[in-house]
Amino acid sequence: MIAEYLSPISKEIIDFKNRLPPSTIGKTISVFDSNKPNLKDIDIAIIGLNESRNSIEKNKKYLDVNSFREEFYSLFFGDWKVNIMDMGDVLNGETPLDTYFAVKSINATLIDKNIISFFIGGSQDLTFAIYQSYYFKEKYVNLTSIDNKFDFGHIKKDFDSSSYMSKIIMDEKNKLSHYCNIGFQTFLNSQEELDLLEKFHFESYRLGELNKKIDLVEPCLRFTDLLSIDFRSIKASELDFIHNYPNGFESSQICSISRYAGMSNRISSMGIFEVFNNIISSTLLAQTVWYFVEGYCLRIKEDPKSKNFKGKCFHVSLGNQELKFYNSDLSQKWWFELTYESNKVVDFALIPCNYDDYLSACNDNISDKLLLSLKRNFI
């Protein structure tokens, strides 16, 4: 039972919760009771993490999860129909591997119950443990990271927070179908890592590109099962210079990304890691989670291939291939699929895209996103 892996919320936080005014999240959120564990009707579960022994940041003090709780509980509940539970913190094991096992077990249970997990705190190597929880699923996993680095570092003895992606790729039970990096900065990544990204036809978006158009992340997040956020991808000035990365996302951008993530019908697990301990980080983290919940409450289930789909279909010829685009009247979202010249539909999932991808195809050009999708599926 997962209760054995969890430390209950402290009495101080419960007392704080009880003192909050009506309509705040703290008055609405439920608290996991290990004596009477009941996950029925829960939509989103928040789980604290304190594991950072495999972090490369040896001289940094990580987030006090209770500081986040005070900030998050104090925010007002939106016009939402959602049940949120705070499950407390994962108990650190004797070794990091023991903690990984606990995280994997907890998340596997939540996935099985169709509950979205939201892990808070710790170092980003814990992404691997969350990824492992998908082993029992038959389908492959799409992983997206919000990070200024790819984290394809060399694994010497054990992997760490700078090399967890290499661990995932090299894993003998590899279930990774696709990886997308959002917000990388070229000068922080080696040419070897860039070459590896290209070799596997993985997707990436540079920070400068997203500063011009943040909604480029939406199709990628719509195609994602697991989202991992490195809080150091937010620029230092936004977090009272708690880290030494002067370039990065603005606070409003990370909240927008989190809202898009919440709107994704596919995302089932999310983690925010590498949060260092100061009040502005706790405050922004709380607001980032708030925006995810708001996005979740705006989810619309749409299947362009169903008879009930309300939208349009466009056929675009590109060379000797025919691309088929779908556009929803309801959400304005776009998808594409590939058909042969005979108009026989290829049997693979619809790929989320955007209006610009469609316009490029109409102008006899193929966008980078569509090109990578074709390479992954047909090369």
Steps between C-alpha positions, in 0.01 A plus 500: 500500500633844407427642847819337629706720266342828612556736791173667606451874492617662824264626769636853444385493137162355595456781755605755236249347258218525755569871562470599134201701378220339299546444124874440530657183366591401856131486591421282199797266463476160667781340698609138464433290810735202522268334752202525267652531152231601253581627152147480363394794280843668523612673180842644593736380774782721631801318645798666665859385440811559711743272316807678361792267573565449128493870424804671350410806710683401818505843663139602445214478747196350335137597541322462830181339365297637791594852390344418162192360674441821693520703179286261294234451767468879534405548134133523415317211339388577145169430332603137485349156524801304619597293802858554619673297768824575680660162569784628717869433428680193372719354773866493401633146487831378631642566152374709208405175325262424786338840453474438126316175573254683727434770239455237229255301714297806597474626144412158356207483744382849407525431125298183549228706670509773231624757751744762375810509719674831571838451668654803670863544603820296498751464217416424139645149496167401660354534150646156433300348787177656371582373151552148639143496630382472138667159454179311562318699230496347154543829318824690471566826683545851367713714732543878494740703713499873566872547538792713383701178459432161338649304793664242272811507719738207533409233755817413691405280794141606565288746310411835653282803434714597200489158329156353572402525130792276406379254764153500342634446148737222611241330720454134407122537531503812285142618450592844369326581172574871476688768690454875469710769666345842551725796572853372440790745472759395243804619693405275795496182290785314329507426129490131591165552671366697204609219267328243721178699490515501120589131479186396688279755320414661832331838509633821654418869529761765576424756767530788252245338270251465785553857620348608170211252504433307822199315358738286291513271803130409486511225232803342665328489840187359338717206387662444842440241774762619750613859551816580697580863589842617615428819696845629406360555150345815650745789483681595818353850531149350523604295804699759695825366350477168686694335213758622245316473165437858381295390197180301524124509504311782664256415778199571277639264234545207737142552619379500138690177433346341809152605386557342159618185680182490704292526183674197347274195511805275482717620788460261792811583707688820570792600715662832588857454622814698587303759700733677739381624835387861504160666532474621141563146371227358726261773390563452127486123539158529665373718216644259242301215655191724515523559125533127434177438692326776306617343174378161616153644556500627139575158347290409197500142373521507123567227245529627142433146371169461684159564347426756771801719419399857428757644267645502151736276305755632247701298246837645403725345234870529572724335243382141458335497843165621613461656841165504668434778751216529749385821668255508792220757494471464876858538624672627181763226543672339201614142422652332197539152360674362196327321213647325198421607144223241500339690790537199724540625854820392671438325827666728754379751754397848402779749567408829671622804309402866455371737234851600392579135416194492278591828328854376434365187332265711286807695382683179398718504811510253782553632850768356728232347722330314216834390354611350832165324536537344155857390573399336828221303339631417154879515491 
